[in-house]
Amino acid sequence: MQGGIAPVSAGREYRMKSLLTIREREVFELLVQDKTTREIAEILYISEKTVRNHISNVRWAMG
């Protein structure tokens, strides 16, 4: 999986979704679809740096 995001349990998924912004959730959904940072940036019309920031926040929320 791209970016080292591992599958999550239902409890962790609930916690994660409650801590993430809508945009961070969008980035997460694209990550689990194996999209690259560049592809996510193009799809969401944001910079690759912003994508990397969102990925960092997702990882933090996953604990």
MOPAC internal coordinates of N, CA, C and O (Angstrom, degrees):
PM7 1SCF
backbone

  N    0.0000 0     0.00 0     0.00 0    0    0    0
  C    1.4366 1     0.00 0     0.00 0    1    0    0
  C    1.5272 1   109.88 1     0.00 0    2    1    0
  O    1.2310 1   119.30 1   -40.38 1    3    2    1
  N    1.2995 1   118.95 1   139.62 1    3    2    1
  C    1.4657 1   124.64 1  -177.72 1    5    3    2
  C    1.5246 1   110.64 1   -64.01 1    6    5    3
  O    1.2310 1   120.51 1   -43.55 1    7    6    5
  N    1.3138 1   116.64 1   136.45 1    7    6    5
  C    1.4466 1   121.48 1   173.47 1    9    7    6
  C    1.5147 1   115.04 1    77.82 1   10    9    7
  O    1.2310 1   119.66 1  -173.95 1   11   10    9
  N    1.3205 1   118.26 1     6.05 1   11   10    9
  C    1.4486 1   120.59 1   176.78 1   13   11   10
  C    1.5117 1   114.48 1    71.21 1   14   13   11
  O    1.2310 1   119.66 1  -153.37 1   15   14   13
  N    1.3122 1   118.26 1    26.63 1   15   14   13
  C    1.4556 1   121.43 1   178.19 1   17   15   14
  C    1.5229 1   108.39 1   -87.50 1   18   17   15
  O    1.2310 1   120.54 1   -61.90 1   19   18   17
  N    1.3177 1   116.57 1   118.10 1   19   18   17
  C    1.4620 1   121.27 1  -178.11 1   21   19   18
  C    1.5248 1   110.32 1   -92.76 1   22   21   19
  O    1.2310 1   120.07 1   -21.36 1   23   22   21
  N    1.3328 1   117.48 1   158.64 1   23   22   21
  C    1.4648 1   120.36 1   175.15 1   25   23   22
  C    1.5276 1   110.04 1   -57.63 1   26   25   23
  O    1.2310 1   120.21 1   -30.55 1   27   26   25
  N    1.3370 1   117.20 1   149.45 1   27   26   25
  C    1.4582 1   121.06 1  -177.33 1   29   27   26
  C    1.5200 1   110.54 1  -121.84 1   30   29   27
  O    1.2310 1   120.86 1   -26.42 1   31   30   29
  N    1.3395 1   115.95 1   153.58 1   31   30   29
  C    1.4572 1   121.29 1   177.38 1   33   31   30
  C    1.5238 1   109.17 1   -74.70 1   34   33   31
  O    1.2310 1   120.54 1   -13.96 1   35   34   33
  N    1.3365 1   116.58 1   166.04 1   35   34   33
  C    1.4652 1   121.06 1  -178.80 1   37   35   34
  C    1.5227 1   111.07 1   -60.70 1   38   37   35
  O    1.2310 1   119.84 1   137.96 1   39   38   37
  N    1.3387 1   117.91 1   -42.04 1   39   38   37
  C    1.4643 1   121.07 1   179.78 1   41   39   38
  C    1.5138 1   112.30 1   -64.87 1   42   41   39
  O    1.2310 1   121.13 1   136.56 1   43   42   41
  N    1.3117 1   115.45 1   -43.44 1   43   42   41
  C    1.4611 1   119.68 1   179.43 1   45   43   42
  C    1.5255 1   109.84 1   -67.93 1   46   45   43
  O    1.2310 1   120.20 1   142.65 1   47   46   45
  N    1.3344 1   117.22 1   -37.35 1   47   46   45
  C    1.4646 1   120.62 1   178.71 1   49   47   46
  C    1.5225 1   110.30 1   -61.77 1   50   49   47
  O    1.2310 1   119.67 1   137.28 1   51   50   49
  N    1.3400 1   118.23 1   -42.72 1   51   50   49
  C    1.4671 1   121.42 1   178.53 1   53   51   50
  C    1.5206 1   110.21 1   -61.40 1   54   53   51
  O    1.2310 1   120.37 1   132.66 1   55   54   53
  N    1.3395 1   116.90 1   -47.34 1   55   54   53
  C    1.4656 1   121.21 1   179.31 1   57   55   54
  C    1.5211 1   110.58 1   -59.96 1   58   57   55
  O    1.2310 1   121.34 1   135.05 1   59   58   57
  N    1.3289 1   115.04 1   -44.95 1   59   58   57
  C    1.4523 1   120.26 1  -177.97 1   61   59   58
  C    1.5276 1   110.53 1   -61.92 1   62   61   59
  O    1.2310 1   120.19 1   132.85 1   63   62   61
  N    1.3343 1   117.25 1   -47.15 1   63   62   61
  C    1.4655 1   120.30 1  -178.33 1   65   63   62
  C    1.5178 1   111.62 1   -63.69 1   66   65   63
  O    1.2310 1   119.97 1   147.19 1   67   66   65
  N    1.3228 1   117.66 1   -32.81 1   67   66   65
  C    1.4601 1   119.74 1  -179.66 1   69   67   66
  C    1.5249 1   111.71 1   -73.71 1   70   69   67
  O    1.2310 1   119.97 1   159.59 1   71   70   69
  N    1.3325 1   117.65 1   -20.41 1   71   70   69
  C    1.4616 1   121.54 1  -179.14 1   73   71   70
  C    1.5269 1   113.56 1   -96.11 1   74   73   71
  O    1.2310 1   120.04 1   167.39 1   75   74   73
  N    1.3209 1   117.53 1   -12.61 1   75   74   73
  C    1.4608 1   121.06 1  -174.23 1   77   75   74
  C    1.5188 1   112.19 1   -99.09 1   78   77   75
  O    1.2310 1   121.42 1   -30.89 1   79   78   77
  N    1.3175 1   114.89 1   149.11 1   79   78   77
  C    1.4593 1   120.11 1   171.98 1   81   79   78
  C    1.5254 1   109.07 1   -75.36 1   82   81   79
  O    1.2310 1   120.73 1   -12.06 1   83   82   81
  N    1.3020 1   116.22 1   167.94 1   83   82   81
  C    1.4654 1   120.52 1   177.40 1   85   83   82
  C    1.5216 1   109.97 1   -58.75 1   86   85   83
  O    1.2310 1   119.89 1   137.00 1   87   86   85
  N    1.3223 1   117.82 1   -43.00 1   87   86   85
  C    1.4636 1   121.37 1  -178.60 1   89   87   86
  C    1.5297 1   110.93 1   -65.09 1   90   89   87
  O    1.2310 1   120.36 1   139.01 1   91   90   89
  N    1.3269 1   116.91 1   -40.99 1   91   90   89
  C    1.4644 1   119.86 1   177.81 1   93   91   90
  C    1.5276 1   110.72 1   -62.77 1   94   93   91
  O    1.2310 1   120.34 1   142.10 1   95   94   93
  N    1.3203 1   116.96 1   -37.90 1   95   94   93
  C    1.4689 1   120.38 1   176.37 1   97   95   94
  C    1.5209 1   110.75 1   -65.00 1   98   97   95
  O    1.2310 1   120.40 1   141.02 1   99   98   97
  N    1.3280 1   116.84 1   -38.98 1   99   98   97
  C    1.4700 1   120.08 1   177.24 1  101   99   98
  C    1.5266 1   110.42 1   -61.73 1  102  101   99
  O    1.2310 1   120.75 1   135.61 1  103  102  101
  N    1.3276 1   116.17 1   -44.39 1  103  102  101
  C    1.4672 1   120.58 1   178.35 1  105  103  102
  C    1.5249 1   109.75 1   -61.54 1  106  105  103
  O    1.2310 1   120.05 1   135.39 1  107  106  105
  N    1.3254 1   117.52 1   -44.61 1  107  106  105
  C    1.4594 1   121.49 1   179.17 1  109  107  106
  C    1.5270 1   111.11 1   -58.78 1  110  109  107
  O    1.2310 1   120.34 1   133.77 1  111  110  109
  N    1.3331 1   116.96 1   -46.23 1  111  110  109
  C    1.4657 1   120.58 1  -179.88 1  113  111  110
  C    1.5297 1   111.19 1   -60.15 1  114  113  111
  O    1.2310 1   120.22 1   141.16 1  115  114  113
  N    1.3169 1   117.18 1   -38.84 1  115  114  113
  C    1.4631 1   120.31 1   178.15 1  117  115  114
  C    1.5268 1   111.38 1   -70.80 1  118  117  115
  O    1.2310 1   120.37 1   145.52 1  119  118  117
  N    1.3221 1   116.89 1   -34.48 1  119  118  117
  C    1.4687 1   120.41 1   176.50 1  121  119  118
  C    1.5186 1   111.10 1   -61.84 1  122  121  119
  O    1.2310 1   120.52 1   136.11 1  123  122  121
  N    1.3240 1   116.62 1   -43.89 1  123  122  121
  C    1.4651 1   118.61 1  -178.50 1  125  123  122
  C    1.5264 1   111.50 1   -71.08 1  126  125  123
  O    1.2310 1   120.47 1   166.40 1  127  126  125
  N    1.3305 1   116.70 1   -13.60 1  127  126  125
  C    1.4675 1   121.39 1   173.13 1  129  127  126
  C    1.5277 1   110.78 1   -89.50 1  130  129  127
  O    1.2310 1   120.50 1  -170.06 1  131  130  129
  N    1.3302 1   116.65 1     9.94 1  131  130  129
  C    1.4673 1   124.06 1   178.78 1  133  131  130
  C    1.5261 1   114.30 1    66.08 1  134  133  131
  O    1.2310 1   120.08 1  -150.85 1  135  134  133
  N    1.3192 1   117.44 1    29.15 1  135  134  133
  C    1.4619 1   120.94 1   175.22 1  137  135  134
  C    1.5257 1   109.08 1   -77.93 1  138  137  135
  O    1.2310 1   120.49 1   -33.78 1  139  138  137
  N    1.3102 1   116.66 1   146.22 1  139  138  137
  C    1.4634 1   121.51 1   176.65 1  141  139  138
  C    1.5242 1   109.59 1   -81.68 1  142  141  139
  O    1.2310 1   121.18 1   -12.54 1  143  142  141
  N    1.3306 1   115.35 1   167.46 1  143  142  141
  C    1.4622 1   120.41 1   177.12 1  145  143  142
  C    1.5264 1   110.42 1   -57.14 1  146  145  143
  O    1.2310 1   120.66 1   136.39 1  147  146  145
  N    1.3186 1   116.35 1   -43.61 1  147  146  145
  C    1.4662 1   120.74 1   179.76 1  149  147  146
  C    1.5313 1   111.09 1   -62.79 1  150  149  147
  O    1.2310 1   120.54 1   135.40 1  151  150  149
  N    1.3357 1   116.58 1   -44.60 1  151  150  149
  C    1.4681 1   120.21 1   179.93 1  153  151  150
  C    1.5262 1   111.21 1   -62.96 1  154  153  151
  O    1.2310 1   120.58 1   137.94 1  155  154  153
  N    1.3293 1   116.50 1   -42.06 1  155  154  153
  C    1.4658 1   120.25 1   178.77 1  157  155  154
  C    1.5226 1   109.96 1   -62.04 1  158  157  155
  O    1.2310 1   120.45 1   135.42 1  159  158  157
  N    1.3264 1   116.75 1   -44.58 1  159  158  157
  C    1.4641 1   120.96 1   179.03 1  161  159  158
  C    1.5234 1   110.98 1   -58.48 1  162  161  159
  O    1.2310 1   120.37 1   136.31 1  163  162  161
  N    1.3192 1   116.90 1   -43.69 1  163  162  161
  C    1.4661 1   120.54 1  -179.89 1  165  163  162
  C    1.5210 1   111.55 1   -67.10 1  166  165  163
  O    1.2310 1   120.17 1   137.82 1  167  166  165
  N    1.3224 1   117.27 1   -42.18 1  167  166  165
  C    1.4634 1   121.35 1  -178.76 1  169  167  166
  C    1.5260 1   111.12 1   -64.39 1  170  169  167
  O    1.2310 1   120.47 1   138.17 1  171  170  169
  N    1.3355 1   116.72 1   -41.83 1  171  170  169
  C    1.4653 1   121.40 1  -175.11 1  173  171  170
  C    1.5297 1   113.61 1   -94.53 1  174  173  171
  O    1.2310 1   120.24 1   179.25 1  175  174  173
  N    1.3359 1   117.15 1    -0.75 1  175  174  173
  C    1.4714 1   121.97 1  -179.50 1  177  175  174
  C    1.5289 1   111.81 1    57.31 1  178  177  175
  O    1.2310 1   121.26 1  -133.33 1  179  178  177
  N    1.3395 1   115.20 1    46.67 1  179  178  177
  C    1.4570 1   121.66 1   175.79 1  181  179  178
  C    1.5283 1   108.15 1  -132.13 1  182  181  179
  O    1.2310 1   120.46 1   -12.00 1  183  182  181
  N    1.3289 1   116.72 1   168.00 1  183  182  181
  C    1.4664 1   119.70 1  -179.13 1  185  183  182
  C    1.5287 1   110.89 1   -77.40 1  186  185  183
  O    1.2310 1   121.32 1   -20.32 1  187  186  185
  N    1.3261 1   115.09 1   159.68 1  187  186  185
  C    1.4627 1   120.08 1   176.86 1  189  187  186
  C    1.5282 1   110.56 1   -63.67 1  190  189  187
  O    1.2310 1   119.96 1   145.87 1  191  190  189
  N    1.3255 1   117.69 1   -34.13 1  191  190  189
  C    1.4694 1   121.04 1   177.48 1  193  191  190
  C    1.5226 1   110.06 1   -62.85 1  194  193  191
  O    1.2310 1   120.13 1   138.63 1  195  194  193
  N    1.3133 1   117.35 1   -41.37 1  195  194  193
  C    1.4629 1   120.84 1   177.92 1  197  195  194
  C    1.5251 1   110.41 1   -64.08 1  198  197  195
  O    1.2310 1   120.47 1   139.28 1  199  198  197
  N    1.3190 1   116.71 1   -40.72 1  199  198  197
  C    1.4706 1   120.30 1   176.61 1  201  199  198
  C    1.5253 1   109.53 1   -59.58 1  202  201  199
  O    1.2310 1   120.17 1   133.98 1  203  202  201
  N    1.3231 1   117.27 1   -46.02 1  203  202  201
  C    1.4700 1   120.60 1  -179.95 1  205  203  202
  C    1.5328 1   111.12 1   -61.58 1  206  205  203
  O    1.2310 1   120.30 1   141.97 1  207  206  205
  N    1.3321 1   117.03 1   -38.03 1  207  206  205
  C    1.4719 1   120.38 1   176.61 1  209  207  206
  C    1.5253 1   110.60 1   -63.05 1  210  209  207
  O    1.2310 1   120.58 1   136.59 1  211  210  209
  N    1.3281 1   116.49 1   -43.41 1  211  210  209
  C    1.4656 1   120.17 1   178.95 1  213  211  210
  C    1.5274 1   110.74 1   -63.88 1  214  213  211
  O    1.2310 1   120.27 1   139.36 1  215  214  213
  N    1.3312 1   117.09 1   -40.64 1  215  214  213
  C    1.4658 1   120.78 1   178.42 1  217  215  214
  C    1.5303 1   109.69 1   -61.79 1  218  217  215
  O    1.2310 1   120.25 1   139.03 1  219  218  217
  N    1.3147 1   117.13 1   -40.97 1  219  218  217
  C    1.4594 1   121.25 1   177.70 1  221  219  218
  C    1.5266 1   110.76 1   -60.47 1  222  221  219
  O    1.2310 1   120.43 1   137.22 1  223  222  221
  N    1.3250 1   116.79 1   -42.78 1  223  222  221
  C    1.4635 1   121.01 1   178.84 1  225  223  222
  C    1.5273 1   111.49 1   -65.71 1  226  225  223
  O    1.2310 1   120.38 1   142.24 1  227  226  225
  N    1.3241 1   116.88 1   -37.76 1  227  226  225
  C    1.4657 1   121.06 1   177.21 1  229  227  226
  C    1.5233 1   109.60 1   -62.87 1  230  229  227
  O    1.2310 1   120.41 1   134.69 1  231  230  229
  N    1.3069 1   116.82 1   -45.31 1  231  230  229
  C    1.4753 1   120.65 1   179.65 1  233  231  230
  C    1.5230 1   110.68 1   -61.62 1  234  233  231
  O    1.2310 1   120.07 1   138.55 1  235  234  233
  N    1.3292 1   117.47 1   -41.45 1  235  234  233
  C    1.4617 1   121.26 1   177.99 1  237  235  234
  C    1.5281 1   110.05 1   -61.47 1  238  237  235
  O    1.2310 1   120.32 1   135.53 1  239  238  237
  N    1.3266 1   116.98 1   -44.47 1  239  238  237
  C    1.4632 1   121.25 1  -178.35 1  241  239  238
  C    1.5264 1   111.94 1   -65.25 1  242  241  239
  O    1.2310 1   120.86 1   150.49 1  243  242  241
  N    1.3292 1   115.96 1   -29.51 1  243  242  241
  C    1.4661 1   119.68 1   179.48 1  245  243  242
  C    1.5255 1   111.64 1   -73.78 1  246  245  243
  O    1.2310 1   121.18 1   164.86 1  247  246  245
  N    1.3286 1   115.36 1   -15.14 1  247  246  245
  C    1.4666 1   119.95 1   178.07 1  249  247  246
  C    1.4395 1   112.93 1    76.16 1  250  249  247
  O    1.2310 1   120.10 1   180.00 1  251  250  249

